Amino acid sequence: MNLTFFDQFSTPEKIGIPLITISLLMPMIMLPTKNNRWVTNRLMTIQSWTTNLFTKQLMLPISQPGHQWSITLMSLMALLLTSNLLGLLPYTFTPTTQLSMNLGLAIPMWLATVLIGLRNQPTTSLAHILPEGTPLPLIPPLIMIETISLLIRPIALGVRITANLTAGHLLIQLTSTAVLTLLPTIPILSMSTMMVLFLLTILELAVAIIQAIVFVLLLSLYLQENIK
């Protein structure tokens, strides 16, 4: 069977059963959970400290009613972060390279922020579509432009993380293929390419972390716009 570079992004199956559900559950299983002991291990302490620090920074610009979203946003970031990082391991599948999954996460969360704004402050939410003092001839096209920019937000969220992770995985696979191809004939060039592969792997680690943070951070900004 001839394989292509894009076969790594296809959902794996076993006996006709998609394994994407297991891929989504594995990150949550690997995270340590709290217990009733007074003294916890170092991993649990580091995880709690990191979670508290990021939650504090994420909720800082949001008013008090929006703090109830902290558990939802932090759980979403933990899912994206662990899925992105585990997808860099050999012989693994990255669920976040699937546009359908990313849109399935982005659209409901974005829609929830919009509905909260329409329920709590309908006048302010609708005022974003038409700024005050707009000339009369510009009102119809400006309403259309602002509406399109509002509706395109969840699509941009999903496409951004999908495109960045897919591009990074393709670059790593192309570079690793070049290393194996050049090794028997030009070993010096192969070693140089391996150094590039090492740098690309470090870059992809940074991209995996940054994309998860950016996804949640943009959702928090949308929430901030609709909660005062």
Contacts in CASP RR format, 6 or more apart in sequence:
PFRMAT RR
TARGET T0000
AUTHOR 0000-0000-0000
METHOD contacts of the structure
MODEL  1
MNLTFFDQFSTPEKIGIPLITISLLMPMIMLPTKNNRWVTNRLMTIQSWT
TNLFTKQLMLPISQPGHQWSITLMSLMALLLTSNLLGLLPYTFTPTTQLS
MNLGLAIPMWLATVLIGLRNQPTTSLAHILPEGTPLPLIPPLIMIETISL
LIRPIALGVRITANLTAGHLLIQLTSTAVLTLLPTIPILSMSTMMVLFLL
TILELAVAIIQAIVFVLLLSLYLQENIK
5 170 0 8 1.000
5 173 0 8 1.000
5 174 0 8 1.000
6 170 0 8 1.000
8 93 0 8 1.000
8 169 0 8 1.000
8 173 0 8 1.000
9 94 0 8 1.000
9 97 0 8 1.000
9 98 0 8 1.000
9 166 0 8 1.000
9 169 0 8 1.000
11 18 0 8 1.000
11 19 0 8 1.000
11 20 0 8 1.000
11 93 0 8 1.000
11 98 0 8 1.000
12 18 0 8 1.000
12 19 0 8 1.000
12 20 0 8 1.000
12 23 0 8 1.000
12 93 0 8 1.000
13 19 0 8 1.000
19 93 0 8 1.000
20 93 0 8 1.000
20 95 0 8 1.000
20 98 0 8 1.000
20 101 0 8 1.000
23 83 0 8 1.000
23 92 0 8 1.000
23 93 0 8 1.000
23 94 0 8 1.000
23 95 0 8 1.000
24 79 0 8 1.000
24 83 0 8 1.000
24 95 0 8 1.000
26 86 0 8 1.000
27 78 0 8 1.000
27 79 0 8 1.000
27 82 0 8 1.000
27 83 0 8 1.000
27 86 0 8 1.000
28 78 0 8 1.000
28 79 0 8 1.000
28 82 0 8 1.000
30 82 0 8 1.000
31 47 0 8 1.000
31 78 0 8 1.000
31 82 0 8 1.000
32 41 0 8 1.000
32 43 0 8 1.000
32 44 0 8 1.000
32 47 0 8 1.000
34 40 0 8 1.000
34 44 0 8 1.000
34 48 0 8 1.000
40 48 0 8 1.000
51 74 0 8 1.000
54 74 0 8 1.000
54 77 0 8 1.000
55 70 0 8 1.000
55 74 0 8 1.000
58 70 0 8 1.000
58 73 0 8 1.000
58 74 0 8 1.000
58 216 0 8 1.000
58 217 0 8 1.000
58 220 0 8 1.000
59 66 0 8 1.000
59 67 0 8 1.000
59 70 0 8 1.000
59 220 0 8 1.000
61 220 0 8 1.000
61 224 0 8 1.000
62 69 0 8 1.000
62 220 0 8 1.000
62 223 0 8 1.000
62 224 0 8 1.000
62 227 0 8 1.000
63 224 0 8 1.000
63 227 0 8 1.000
63 228 0 8 1.000
65 120 0 8 1.000
65 227 0 8 1.000
66 223 0 8 1.000
66 227 0 8 1.000
69 220 0 8 1.000
69 223 0 8 1.000
72 109 0 8 1.000
73 216 0 8 1.000
73 219 0 8 1.000
73 220 0 8 1.000
74 216 0 8 1.000
76 105 0 8 1.000
76 109 0 8 1.000
76 215 0 8 1.000
76 216 0 8 1.000
76 219 0 8 1.000
77 212 0 8 1.000
77 213 0 8 1.000
77 215 0 8 1.000
77 216 0 8 1.000
80 96 0 8 1.000
80 105 0 8 1.000
80 161 0 8 1.000
80 211 0 8 1.000
80 212 0 8 1.000
80 215 0 8 1.000
80 216 0 8 1.000
81 208 0 8 1.000
81 209 0 8 1.000
81 212 0 8 1.000
81 213 0 8 1.000
83 94 0 8 1.000
83 95 0 8 1.000
83 96 0 8 1.000
84 94 0 8 1.000
84 96 0 8 1.000
84 165 0 8 1.000
84 208 0 8 1.000
84 209 0 8 1.000
84 211 0 8 1.000
84 212 0 8 1.000
85 205 0 8 1.000
85 208 0 8 1.000
85 209 0 8 1.000
86 92 0 8 1.000
86 94 0 8 1.000
87 93 0 8 1.000
87 94 0 8 1.000
87 208 0 8 1.000
88 94 0 8 1.000
88 201 0 8 1.000
88 204 0 8 1.000
88 205 0 8 1.000
88 208 0 8 1.000
94 165 0 8 1.000
94 169 0 8 1.000
95 101 0 8 1.000
96 102 0 8 1.000
96 161 0 8 1.000
96 162 0 8 1.000
96 165 0 8 1.000
97 162 0 8 1.000
97 165 0 8 1.000
97 166 0 8 1.000
97 169 0 8 1.000
98 162 0 8 1.000
99 158 0 8 1.000
99 159 0 8 1.000
99 162 0 8 1.000
102 157 0 8 1.000
102 158 0 8 1.000
102 159 0 8 1.000
102 161 0 8 1.000
102 162 0 8 1.000
103 154 0 8 1.000
103 155 0 8 1.000
103 158 0 8 1.000
105 158 0 8 1.000
105 215 0 8 1.000
106 154 0 8 1.000
106 155 0 8 1.000
106 157 0 8 1.000
106 158 0 8 1.000
106 215 0 8 1.000
106 219 0 8 1.000
107 154 0 8 1.000
109 154 0 8 1.000
109 219 0 8 1.000
110 153 0 8 1.000
110 154 0 8 1.000
110 157 0 8 1.000
110 219 0 8 1.000
110 222 0 8 1.000
111 154 0 8 1.000
113 219 0 8 1.000
113 222 0 8 1.000
113 223 0 8 1.000
113 225 0 8 1.000
113 226 0 8 1.000
114 125 0 8 1.000
114 150 0 8 1.000
114 222 0 8 1.000
114 226 0 8 1.000
116 223 0 8 1.000
116 226 0 8 1.000
116 227 0 8 1.000
117 124 0 8 1.000
117 125 0 8 1.000
117 226 0 8 1.000
117 227 0 8 1.000
118 125 0 8 1.000
118 126 0 8 1.000
118 226 0 8 1.000
120 226 0 8 1.000
120 227 0 8 1.000
120 228 0 8 1.000
121 226 0 8 1.000
121 228 0 8 1.000
124 228 0 8 1.000
125 226 0 8 1.000
128 146 0 8 1.000
128 150 0 8 1.000
128 225 0 8 1.000
129 143 0 8 1.000
129 146 0 8 1.000
129 147 0 8 1.000
129 150 0 8 1.000
130 139 0 8 1.000
130 142 0 8 1.000
130 143 0 8 1.000
130 146 0 8 1.000
131 142 0 8 1.000
134 142 0 8 1.000
153 218 0 8 1.000
153 222 0 8 1.000
157 215 0 8 1.000
157 218 0 8 1.000
157 219 0 8 1.000
158 215 0 8 1.000
160 211 0 8 1.000
160 214 0 8 1.000
160 215 0 8 1.000
161 211 0 8 1.000
161 212 0 8 1.000
161 214 0 8 1.000
161 215 0 8 1.000
164 207 0 8 1.000
164 211 0 8 1.000
165 207 0 8 1.000
165 208 0 8 1.000
165 211 0 8 1.000
168 200 0 8 1.000
168 203 0 8 1.000
168 204 0 8 1.000
168 207 0 8 1.000
169 204 0 8 1.000
171 200 0 8 1.000
171 204 0 8 1.000
172 197 0 8 1.000
172 200 0 8 1.000
172 201 0 8 1.000
172 204 0 8 1.000
175 193 0 8 1.000
175 196 0 8 1.000
175 197 0 8 1.000
175 200 0 8 1.000
176 197 0 8 1.000
178 190 0 8 1.000
178 193 0 8 1.000
179 190 0 8 1.000
179 193 0 8 1.000
179 194 0 8 1.000
179 197 0 8 1.000
182 189 0 8 1.000
182 190 0 8 1.000
182 193 0 8 1.000
183 190 0 8 1.000
END
